[in-house]
Amino acid sequence: MREDNAERHALFAFAVLLLLLVGFTFFVVSIVRADNSQASAASTSTFKTKCAMCHGPDGGGSAVGKTLNVPDLRSPAVQKLSDAELAQIISDGKGGMPSFKGSLSEDQIHGLVTYIRSFAQKK
């Protein structure tokens, strides 16, 4: 009889620990997703304020940008660039594009790189 109780207690303790582990996992996943959503919203906002005037809201180029021959951010030529190359272009500028290293943080620049990558699926 005592062995049955001990087995039941052990099984109950195992079930409680398993439930706690599953609950903690879902909690961590929800935090990561919320953080990614906030970063994505911040990158969208940064793109709209710093980039869209020339590159257009979809990366394809605005009317002004097309007269300046800005590259289509959705194009294979842009998308084949490495993340480091895109970050350097955003940071240092290129051609007629101004440098943003004085007005954007490194995190914002890397967020823009990720945002630019999202244009590859939209063309």
Long-range contacts (C-beta under 8 A, 24 or more apart in sequence): 39-111, 39-114, 40-111, 40-114, 40-115, 42-108, 42-111, 43-108, 43-111, 43-112, 43-114, 43-115, 44-115, 46-104, 46-108, 46-111, 46-112, 46-115, 47-112, 47-115, 50-100, 50-103, 50-104, 50-112, 51-112, 54-97, 58-119, 58-122, 59-116, 59-119, 59-122, 60-123, 68-96, 70-96, 70-97, 72-123, 73-116, 73-119, 74-119, 74-120, 74-122, 74-123, 75-123, 78-116, 79-117, 79-119, 79-120, 83-110, 83-113, 83-117, 86-112, 86-113, 86-116, 87-113
